[in-house]
Amino acid sequence: MNRPPLRQAGLAFRRNLTNKLMWIFCIGATLIAIVPLGMILFYLLEKGLPNLSLNFFTQLPKPMGETGGGMKHAIIGTIELIAIASSFGLPTGLLGGIYLAEFGNNKIGGIIRFTADILASVPSIVIGMLVYTIVVLPRHQFSALAGGIALGIMMIPTVTRTTEEMVKMVPMELRESALSLGVTRVRTIFTVVITAARGGIITGVLLAIARIAGETAPLLFTAFGSRYLSTDINKPIASLPKQIYDYASGPYEAEHAQAWTGALVLVTLILVLSATARYATRGRYRMVR
């Protein structure tokens, strides 16, 4: 049925107007998301960049009230905590995600998914209190090990769900081709499926690391913090988020300046991890196409 020309012109005008309005709304929403991030980065650069130097990465803190020094102990402590957390959280999350994708269409899989989703929404301070109860109290000792376990628990749901979704995106034809050649299902999963999904899996791993890198609350109950350099996993250990918190809440201007520089370094680390995750994802999509 042909519409009159005037009616067609009116419909075209409304469609164009709706399209332009939605385009404006999308641009506005994007600006609302970007502007706060830009303001934060600009303020961090303004406050933290003047105090950024090689000494910040190579020296220990000066006594309270004195200027100078650095956060070498906190940077090394953060790396150690991430390493401990990864050694515990990554294998659990990866294997859990593979199980859910390949064998999880049952009640057990549903329970695991529900548990992972609940764990992802649990406040980090609650996880810190849990690890304090089951690890710190029985050993009567704050430690890097307890902090790593708390952060590792936080990594599990992110890695699990991301791995599951990425493995499910691998075409079934790849599995069937490997199985038709006589390859076992387990070998197919770990040599064919995981290889095809590695870009997305790496993305989930990097996002999980970026999440725990800036956590402070669980470390208050587990690693506790220290003003000295320590690599003993059975002793309290410093971390960038905890050191920033201590300096920012202190009365000395020199420590405030160090806190701003530490925040700049921490945010830069998280941005680098996020950008790397985006790059890994882009590489995977190109491979699928």
C-alpha positions in Angstrom: 0.0 0.0 0.0 1.5 3.3 -1.1 1.5 6.2 1.4 0.8 9.7 0.3 4.0 11.8 -0.4 3.4 14.1 2.5 3.0 11.3 5.0 6.2 9.6 3.7 8.0 12.9 4.1 6.7 13.2 7.7 7.9 9.7 8.5 11.3 10.4 7.0 11.6 13.6 9.0 10.7 11.9 12.3 13.2 9.0 11.6 16.0 11.5 10.9 15.1 13.5 14.0 15.0 10.4 16.2 18.4 9.3 14.7 20.0 12.6 15.4 18.6 12.8 18.9 19.9 9.3 19.8 23.2 10.2 18.3 23.4 13.3 20.5 22.4 11.2 23.5 25.1 8.6 22.8 27.7 11.3 22.4 26.6 12.9 25.7 26.7 9.6 27.6 30.2 9.0 26.2 31.3 12.4 27.4 29.8 11.8 30.8 31.9 8.6 31.1 35.1 10.1 29.7 35.1 13.5 31.4 35.4 12.3 35.0 38.2 9.9 34.0 40.0 12.7 32.2 39.6 15.0 35.3 41.0 12.2 37.6 44.0 11.6 35.3 44.7 15.4 35.0 44.5 15.9 38.7 46.8 12.9 39.4 49.3 14.2 36.9 49.2 17.6 38.4 49.7 16.3 42.0 51.8 13.2 41.4 54.1 14.0 38.5 56.3 16.7 40.3 57.4 14.1 42.9 57.9 11.3 40.3 61.6 10.3 40.0 63.9 7.3 39.9 64.2 7.6 43.7 60.5 6.8 44.1 61.1 3.3 42.6 64.5 2.6 44.2 64.4 4.0 47.7 62.6 3.1 50.9 60.5 5.6 52.9 62.2 8.2 54.9 61.4 8.6 58.6 58.1 10.3 59.3 58.2 14.0 58.7 61.3 14.0 56.4 61.2 14.6 52.7 62.4 12.3 50.0 62.5 8.6 49.9 60.3 6.3 47.8 57.9 3.3 47.7 60.3 0.6 46.5 59.0 -1.7 49.3 55.4 -1.1 48.3 56.0 -1.7 44.6 57.8 -4.9 45.3 55.2 -5.9 47.8 52.4 -5.3 45.3 54.1 -7.5 42.7 54.6 -10.2 45.3 50.9 -10.1 46.4 49.8 -10.3 42.7 52.1 -13.2 42.1 50.7 -15.1 45.1 47.1 -14.3 44.2 47.7 -15.4 40.6 49.3 -18.7 41.6 46.2 -19.5 43.6 43.3 -17.7 41.7 44.3 -18.2 38.1 44.4 -22.0 38.0 41.2 -22.3 39.9 39.4 -19.8 37.7 40.7 -21.2 34.4 39.9 -24.8 35.2 36.5 -23.8 36.6 35.7 -21.8 33.5 36.8 -24.7 31.2 34.6 -27.1 33.2 31.6 -24.9 33.0 32.0 -24.4 29.2 32.6 -28.0 28.3 30.8 -30.1 31.0 28.7 -27.6 33.0 25.3 -28.1 31.5 24.0 -29.8 34.7 23.0 -29.0 38.3 26.6 -28.9 39.4 27.5 -26.4 36.7 24.5 -24.2 37.7 25.6 -24.2 41.3 29.2 -23.2 40.3 27.9 -20.4 38.2 25.6 -19.1 40.9 28.4 -19.3 43.4 30.8 -17.4 41.1 28.3 -14.7 40.5 27.6 -14.3 44.3 31.4 -14.3 45.0 31.9 -11.5 42.4 29.4 -9.3 44.2 30.8 -9.9 47.7 32.5 -6.7 49.1 36.3 -7.1 49.2 36.4 -6.2 52.9 34.2 -9.3 53.7 36.7 -11.5 51.8 39.5 -9.9 53.9 37.6 -10.7 57.1 37.1 -14.3 56.0 40.8 -14.8 55.3 41.6 -13.1 58.5 39.5 -15.6 60.4 40.7 -18.8 58.6 44.4 -17.8 57.9 45.6 -15.0 60.1 44.0 -15.9 63.4 45.1 -19.6 63.5 48.7 -18.6 62.6 48.6 -15.4 64.9 50.4 -13.6 62.1 49.6 -11.1 59.4 51.4 -12.2 56.2 51.8 -11.8 52.5 50.4 -15.3 52.1 47.1 -14.2 53.7 46.9 -11.1 51.5 47.6 -13.2 48.4 44.9 -15.7 49.3 42.4 -12.9 49.8 43.2 -11.3 46.5 43.3 -14.7 44.8 39.7 -15.4 45.9 38.7 -12.1 44.4 40.2 -13.1 41.0 38.4 -16.4 40.8 34.9 -15.3 39.7 36.2 -12.9 37.0 38.5 -15.5 35.5 36.0 -18.2 35.7 33.1 -16.4 34.0 35.4 -14.9 31.3 37.0 -18.2 30.5 33.6 -19.9 30.3 32.3 -17.3 27.8 35.4 -17.3 25.7 35.6 -21.1 25.5 31.9 -21.2 24.5 32.6 -18.9 21.6 35.0 -21.4 20.0 33.1 -23.0 17.0 32.0 -26.5 17.6 33.5 -27.5 14.2 37.0 -27.1 15.7 36.2 -29.6 18.4 34.6 -32.1 16.0 37.5 -31.9 13.6 40.0 -32.8 16.4 37.8 -35.6 17.7 37.4 -37.0 14.2 41.1 -37.4 14.0 41.1 -39.6 17.1 42.3 -36.9 19.6 40.9 -37.4 23.1 38.4 -34.8 24.4 40.8 -33.6 27.1 43.6 -33.1 24.6 41.2 -31.3 22.3 40.2 -28.9 25.0 43.7 -28.0 26.0 45.4 -28.0 22.6 42.6 -26.8 20.2 39.9 -25.0 22.2 42.1 -23.1 24.6 44.4 -22.1 21.8 41.5 -20.6 19.9 40.1 -18.8 23.0 43.5 -17.6 24.3 42.9 -14.0 23.4 39.7 -13.7 25.5 41.2 -15.8 28.3 44.2 -13.4 28.5 41.7 -10.5 28.7 39.9 -12.0 31.7 43.2 -12.7 33.4 44.5 -9.1 32.9 41.2 -7.6 34.1 41.3 -9.8 37.2 44.8 -8.6 37.9 43.8 -5.0 37.3 40.9 -5.4 39.8 43.0 -6.7 42.6 46.0 -4.3 42.0 44.1 -1.4 43.6 42.4 -3.2 46.5 43.1 -1.9 50.0 40.3 -3.2 52.2 41.2 -7.0 52.3 44.9 -6.1 52.9 44.0 -4.3 56.1 43.0 -7.7 57.6 45.7 -9.9 56.0 49.0 -8.4 54.7 48.6 -5.4 57.1 51.5 -3.4 55.6 55.0 -2.5 56.5 57.5 0.4 56.2 60.3 -2.0 55.4 61.2 -4.1 52.4 60.3 -7.8 52.9 59.8 -10.7 50.5 59.0 -13.3 53.2 55.5 -14.6 52.5 55.0 -15.3 56.2 55.6 -11.7 57.3 53.5 -8.5 56.9 54.2 -6.9 53.6 53.7 -3.4 52.1 51.6 -2.7 49.1 50.9 0.4 47.0 47.2 0.8 47.9 47.9 0.4 51.6 50.9 2.7 51.5 48.9 5.3 49.7 46.1 5.1 52.3 48.6 5.4 55.2 50.3 8.5 53.6 47.1 10.2 52.6 45.7 9.9 56.1 48.9 11.1 57.7 49.6 14.7 58.9 52.8 15.4 56.8 52.8 17.2 53.5 55.7 15.2 52.2 53.8 12.0 52.7 50.8 13.5 51.0 53.0 14.2 48.0 54.2 10.6 48.0 50.6 9.4 48.2 49.7 11.3 45.0 52.7 9.9 43.2 51.9 6.4 44.4 48.3 6.9 43.2 49.6 8.0 39.8 51.8 4.9 39.5 48.9 2.6 40.5 46.4 4.1 38.1 49.0 4.0 35.3 49.5 0.3 36.0 45.8 -0.4 35.9 45.4 1.6 32.6 48.3 -0.4 31.1 46.6 -3.7 32.1 43.3 -2.5 30.7 44.8 -1.4 27.4 46.6 -4.7 27.1 43.4 -6.5 27.7 41.7 -4.5 25.0 44.5 -5.2 22.6 44.3 -9.0 23.4 40.6 -8.9 22.7 41.0 -7.1 19.4 43.5 -9.7 18.3 41.1 -12.5 19.1 38.2 -11.0 17.2 40.4 -10.6 14.2 41.3 -14.3 14.5 37.6 -15.3 14.6 36.7 -13.2 11.6 
